[in-house]
Amino acid sequence: MDKKYTFAELSDIVARLRAPGGCPWDRELKIEDMKNYVMEESYEVIDAIDGPRESLADELGDLLLQIMLLSQICSEEKSFDVNDVITMISEKMIRRHPHVFGDVKADTSEQVLKNWDKIKSGEKHMSTVTDRLKDVTKTLPALLKAEKVQNRAAKVGFDWDNIEDTLKKLEEEVAELRQAVENKDEENIFEEMGDTLFAAVNVSRFARVNPELALGGAINKFVNRFEYVETKAAAEGRNLEEMTLSEMDKLWDEAKEKGIK
């Protein structure tokens, strides 16, 4: 990179894109349109964390652009501008880190998190545990939302004693789901499937495994092993539509034996 751009220059670029004579596409953006773009770019940042740092920088730039566009749209509405965004997050960080910017003592991560929760609850006027459960972001992926709800309930002792108890609960929910399926009770199947997934998240939580990332890993593994099955079948001059499930399962087992993930 021959030139290093500043934050102020980026702000000017975004403002010009939205100004008369700017980009027709950017000028037509409404704040409601930004939801999908913010979500998409956020997930691309997550993917990039596991890749080259240059790719991460690129994706962080794309996410920053969404923040700048949102701020610019709101500035045009006379709601706030990007400087207000910077001010609000700066004030929040100072307020929620009194052990750094004040005289509160916190020598461990546990103490920091306890102080953070207390300060946050006061800011949002949350007086009950239920208030804190309802405060979990509604649009989070369900697995992550379930984990957050469970963690907040666990802070007041509403939790399992150990992972074995969570596994027993999962087995219980699977049995109830099986019964609902056997009864062909669609409404109950829906409910029991939700209970089963919720119980599985509890197991993940006790195992210190992020359920969203674990499921993502399982999906990638499935795709990679399926690719092996299809590639191996093609090498034998066959397509999957012509094969029996038993024949495909045999190739699937080969993929597992080769450690494909």
LINMO-V136474 format. One record per backbone hydrogen bond with DSSP energy under -1.0 kcal/mol. CO is the residue of the C=O (numbers start at 1). NH is the residue of the N-H. E is the energy in kcal/mol with one decimal. If there is no record, write none. Layout:
[[CO NH E] [CO NH E]]
This chain:
[[6 10 -2.0] [7 11 -2.4] [8 12 -2.0] [9 13 -2.3] [10 14 -2.4] [11 15 -2.1] [12 16 -2.2] [13 17 -2.1] [14 18 -1.5] [17 23 -1.3] [19 22 -2.6] [23 27 -2.5] [24 28 -1.3] [30 33 -1.1] [32 35 -1.0] [34 38 -2.9] [35 39 -2.3] [36 40 -2.8] [37 41 -2.6] [38 42 -2.1] [39 43 -2.0] [40 44 -1.8] [41 45 -1.8] [42 46 -1.8] [43 47 -2.2] [44 48 -2.2] [45 49 -1.4] [47 50 -1.2] [48 51 -2.0] [52 56 -1.7] [53 57 -2.4] [54 58 -1.9] [55 59 -2.5] [56 60 -2.6] [57 61 -1.7] [58 62 -1.6] [59 63 -2.2] [60 64 -2.7] [61 65 -2.1] [62 66 -1.3] [63 67 -1.6] [64 68 -2.6] [65 69 -2.8] [66 70 -2.5] [67 71 -2.3] [68 72 -2.4] [69 73 -2.7] [70 74 -2.3] [71 75 -2.0] [72 76 -2.1] [73 77 -1.3] [74 79 -3.0] [75 78 -1.1] [81 85 -1.5] [82 86 -2.3] [83 87 -2.2] [84 88 -2.8] [85 89 -2.2] [86 90 -2.0] [87 91 -2.7] [88 92 -2.2] [89 93 -2.4] [90 94 -2.1] [91 95 -2.7] [92 96 -2.7] [97 100 -1.9] [97 101 -2.8] [98 102 -1.3] [98 104 -1.2] [108 112 -1.9] [109 113 -2.6] [110 114 -2.1] [111 115 -2.4] [112 116 -2.6] [113 117 -2.6] [114 118 -2.0] [115 119 -2.7] [116 120 -2.9] [117 121 -2.5] [118 122 -1.8] [119 123 -2.4] [120 124 -2.2] [121 126 -2.9] [128 132 -1.3] [129 133 -2.1] [130 134 -2.6] [131 135 -1.0] [133 136 -1.1] [137 140 -1.2] [141 145 -2.5] [142 146 -2.7] [143 147 -1.9] [144 148 -2.3] [145 149 -2.6] [146 150 -2.6] [147 151 -2.5] [148 152 -2.2] [149 153 -2.1] [150 154 -2.3] [151 155 -1.1] [153 156 -1.4] [153 158 -1.7] [154 157 -2.1] [157 159 -1.7] [162 166 -1.2] [163 167 -2.2] [164 168 -2.1] [165 169 -2.1] [166 170 -2.1] [167 171 -2.4] [168 172 -2.2] [169 173 -2.4] [170 174 -2.4] [171 175 -2.1] [172 176 -2.0] [173 177 -2.3] [174 178 -2.6] [175 179 -2.1] [176 180 -2.1] [177 181 -2.3] [178 182 -2.5] [179 183 -2.0] [180 185 -2.1] [181 184 -1.0] [184 186 -1.0] [185 189 -2.7] [186 190 -2.2] [187 191 -1.8] [188 192 -3.2] [189 193 -2.5] [190 194 -1.7] [191 195 -2.2] [192 196 -2.4] [193 197 -2.4] [194 198 -2.4] [195 199 -2.4] [196 200 -2.2] [197 201 -1.9] [198 202 -1.4] [199 203 -1.6] [200 204 -2.2] [201 205 -2.6] [202 206 -2.1] [203 207 -2.0] [204 209 -3.0] [205 208 -1.1] [210 214 -2.5] [211 215 -2.4] [212 216 -2.1] [213 217 -2.3] [214 218 -2.0] [215 219 -2.3] [216 220 -2.2] [217 221 -2.3] [218 222 -2.3] [219 223 -2.3] [220 224 -2.5] [221 225 -2.5] [222 226 -2.5] [223 227 -2.3] [224 228 -1.6] [225 229 -2.1] [226 230 -2.6] [227 231 -2.8] [228 232 -2.9] [229 233 -2.2] [230 234 -2.3] [231 235 -2.0] [233 238 -2.5] [234 237 -1.8] [239 242 -1.5] [240 243 -1.3] [244 248 -2.1] [245 249 -2.7] [246 250 -1.6] [247 251 -1.5] [248 252 -2.4] [249 253 -2.5] [250 254 -1.5] [251 255 -2.1] [252 256 -2.0] [253 257 -2.5] [254 258 -2.0] [255 260 -2.2] [256 259 -1.5]]
